[in-house]
């Protein structure tokens, strides 16, 4: 009789674990997306600062 009680419990646990795995995957995808956007913004800012530095050096030769 214990076997009948145990099997559905293990099945239920496996289903819950599968659901958790799916949600975790979605969250990790979202985190990866935000990280990629942030990296793109950082690279854009870096290019902007590089251009600003070039312009400042052109305007103020003493900065060389």
C-alpha positions as CSV (number, residue, x, y, z in Angstrom):
1,X,0.0,0.0,0.0
2,X,2.8,2.4,0.7
3,X,4.0,2.1,-2.9
4,X,0.7,3.5,-4.2
5,X,1.1,6.6,-2.0
6,X,4.8,7.1,-2.8
7,X,4.6,6.9,-6.6
8,X,2.2,9.9,-7.0
9,X,4.3,11.9,-4.6
10,X,7.5,11.3,-6.6
11,X,5.6,12.1,-9.8
12,X,4.3,15.3,-8.3
13,X,7.8,16.3,-7.2
14,X,9.2,15.6,-10.6
15,X,6.5,17.8,-12.2
16,X,7.2,20.6,-9.8
17,X,10.9,20.4,-10.5
18,X,10.3,20.5,-14.2
19,X,8.2,23.6,-13.7
20,X,10.9,25.2,-11.6
21,X,13.5,24.4,-14.2
22,X,11.4,26.0,-16.9
23,X,10.9,29.2,-14.9
24,X,14.6,29.3,-14.0
25,X,15.4,29.1,-17.7
26,X,13.1,32.0,-18.5
27,X,14.7,34.1,-15.8
28,X,18.2,33.3,-17.0
29,X,17.2,34.3,-20.5
30,X,15.9,37.6,-19.2
31,X,19.1,38.2,-17.2
32,X,21.2,37.4,-20.3
33,X,19.1,39.9,-22.3
34,X,19.6,42.7,-19.8
35,X,23.3,41.9,-19.6
36,X,23.6,42.2,-23.4
37,X,21.7,45.5,-23.5
38,X,23.9,46.8,-20.7
39,X,27.1,45.8,-22.5
40,X,25.9,47.4,-25.7
41,X,25.1,50.7,-23.8
42,X,28.5,50.5,-22.1
43,X,30.3,50.1,-25.4
44,X,28.3,53.0,-26.9
45,X,29.3,55.2,-24.0
46,X,32.9,54.2,-24.3
47,X,32.9,55.3,-28.0
48,X,31.2,58.6,-27.0
49,X,33.9,59.3,-24.4
50,X,36.6,58.4,-26.9
51,X,35.1,60.9,-29.4
52,X,34.7,63.5,-26.7
53,X,38.4,63.1,-25.7
54,X,39.4,63.5,-29.3
55,X,37.4,66.7,-29.6
56,X,38.8,68.1,-26.4
57,X,42.3,67.4,-27.6
58,X,41.6,69.2,-30.9
59,X,40.2,72.2,-29.0
60,X,42.9,72.3,-26.3
61,X,46.2,71.2,-27.8
62,X,47.9,71.5,-24.3
63,X,46.0,68.3,-23.3
64,X,48.2,66.2,-25.6
